[in-house]
Amino acid sequence: MQQLRGRDIWLSDDGKCDSPGYNAKYCSYTLMDSKTQQIVNTELVQVTDTTSSVAMEKMGFKKCVDKIEGNNIKVSLVATDRHAGIRKLIRTDYPHITHNFDVWHFVKSLRKKLLAKAKKKDCDELAPWIQAICNHLWWCCQHCGQDAKTLREMWTSILKHIVNVHSWVDGEKFHQCAHPPISEEETRLKCWLKAGSSTHLALQEVVLKKTVLKDMEHLVHSCHTGALEVFHKSPEILSKEARIYIPAYASSYASGCTGPQYEY
């Protein structure tokens, strides 16, 4: 921890339980320094220490952060999934820490919503666009300049792009698609949606959902916990007997705050 003193650190946070669902008895919660990719702290929580198995991650987070800050280390940002309990805890107990959501988890949730819409009657035209829409969100998070308003305008521009509209006058910060001009041949071959169609309206429900737009403020740093996801999938991180085997660092894992690079 001596190496962490003297600078503002960004942490990637994630928990691993000994079993999925609501029957977990143990949770290993881990913090990784996003810059060095070193494991800086891990805590084991038992379900008997909390009110339920769902609350173990929240307690693990609190134990880890309190230990880090108790060693005079300044935490400026943490990246977690969208765990409601941790989200509230940071807002009430750690207002000095910027909270970002893991973009990968956010996109995964978005994909599920889009797939559900695509299965509805008269909305099958949405299916071929789902991967491009998810890539678009990654791109927006990486190029928004850490500004939530810009991110929202960039994100909602997909509703225009998908109906073959690539420049517009409304909005304050983003007025045209960032991709190169589309040739006539590409335009002819692309399966554009029709504005106002059932498929386009179904997409609007997902893109313009209030919770999605509100959560954009937690995506502006384009953080993700992919390194920890890989780390926690390593053998014997948490055995059934709750014995933990954690190396001092995990230098082979991908960076925790860069995300995949997508071309728009």
C-alpha positions, 0 to 999 in steps of 0.5 A: 500500500506504500506505493499507492500513497501520494496519488489519486487512485482509480479502483476496479471493484468486483465480488465473487460468491461461492455459488450463484443465486441467493444461496451463497455463503461466502463472497470474496470482494476485491479491489484492483488499482486500474493503473497498475492492475495490482490487487490492492485489497480483498475481503472475505464476507460470510452471509452470517455477517450480513442480512442476506447473501445479496448484502455480502458484496456491499459489506465487502466493498465497505470493508475494502474501501475503509481499509484502503482509506484507513491507510491514508490512500486517496480513492478518487474513483471506483468502478463497479457493476450497478449493484443498488446497495453499493450505489447507495452506499457510495452516495451516502457514505463516500460522497468524495468518491466518483462512482462509475459503472462498469461499461461491460455490465451496462452493455450486457444489460442493454443487449438483453433489453434489445434482444427482448424487443427484437423478439416482439411482433413486428420488431425482428428488424432490430436484431441485425442492429443489436451488436452495432448499437452495443458498439455505439455505446462503447464508442460514446463512452470513450469519446464523450470527453467525460461529459454526461450531457455529451454522452447522452446526445451521442448515445441518443443519436443512434435513433437518427443514424439507424433511420439513415439520418446523419446530421441534425440541428437539434441538441447542443453538443453533437450534431452529426454522426462521426463515421465517414460519408456512406456511399450510395452502394452502402446506403442501398445495402443497409437495412435501415429502419423506418422512422416511426415504425414499430421497430424504431419505436421499440428501440426508442423505449430502450434508448430513451428510458429514464434510468438509462439516460440518468445512469449515463453520468456514471459511464463518462470515464469509460471504466470496466472491471474486465481485469477483475472478471478474468481474475475471479474466474481463475481457479481457486480464487474462492474454493467451497471451503472459502479459502482464498488464493490471491496473488500479489498482482495480476499483471497479465490482465487487461487494463481496468479502465480502457474498454474495447476500442470500437470504430463508429 
